[in-house]
Every structure is written in structure tokens, then in C-alpha cells.
Amino acid sequence: MAQSTTFRTSTSTSTSTSTSTKQDTLADHVVEFLSRVSRALRDLADSADHAAKMVRKADAARRS
């Protein structure tokens, strides 16, 4: 009976470690995803700034 209890504890610890590893892996994927989203949003903001600048330039040229 003692061996069975030890085995269960060992399995439980193994499962816990496996879950922790899965959570770490998931966290890494989430961080990578958010990093890419952040980069995409910065690029989009840069593009919007550039487009606004071009519109102002075209508007100024049209007025002159």
C-alpha cells in the first residue's frame, strides 16, 4: 500500500510539473502573440501618420 501511495504522489508531482510546463509554454506563446500584435499596431499607427501627412501635403498643394 505504501508503494501505491508513493506512486500516486510521484504521479501527482509529475502531472503538476507537466501542467506547469504547459502553462509556461502557453505563457510564452501569449507573450509572443501580444508582442506581434503590439508591433502590428505600431506599424499601423505609423502608416496612418504617413497617410495623414500625405493628405495634408496634397491638400496644401491643391490650395496653392
C-alpha positions in Angstrom: 0.0 0.0 0.0 2.9 2.4 0.8 4.3 1.9 -2.7 0.9 2.7 -4.2 0.7 5.9 -2.2 4.3 6.8 -3.2 3.4 6.1 -6.8 0.3 8.4 -6.7 2.3 11.2 -5.1 5.0 10.8 -7.7 2.4 10.8 -10.5 0.7 13.8 -8.9 4.0 15.7 -8.8 4.8 14.7 -12.4 1.4 15.9 -13.5 1.9 19.1 -11.6 5.3 19.6 -13.3 3.8 18.8 -16.7 1.0 21.3 -16.1 3.5 23.9 -15.1 5.5 23.3 -18.2 2.3 23.6 -20.3 1.4 26.8 -18.6 4.9 28.2 -19.2 4.7 27.2 -22.8 1.2 28.8 -23.1 2.5 31.9 -21.4 5.4 32.1 -23.9 3.0 31.8 -26.8 0.8 34.5 -25.3 3.7 36.9 -24.8 4.9 36.2 -28.4 1.4 36.8 -29.8 1.0 40.1 -27.8 4.4 41.2 -28.9 3.4 40.6 -32.6 0.1 42.4 -32.1 1.9 45.3 -30.4 4.3 45.5 -33.4 1.4 45.4 -35.9 -0.4 48.2 -34.1 2.7 50.4 -34.1 3.2 49.7 -37.8 -0.5 50.6 -38.4 -0.1 53.8 -36.4 3.0 54.7 -38.4 1.1 54.1 -41.7 -1.8 56.2 -40.5 0.6 59.0 -39.6 2.2 58.8 -43.0 -1.2 58.8 -44.8 -2.3 61.8 -42.8 0.9 63.6 -43.7 0.4 62.8 -47.4 -3.2 64.1 -47.2 -2.1 67.3 -45.6 0.6 67.7 -48.3 -1.9 67.1 -51.1 -4.4 69.4 -49.6 -1.8 72.2 -49.2 -0.7 71.6 -52.9 -4.3 71.9 -54.0 -4.8 75.1 -52.2 -1.8 76.8 -53.6 
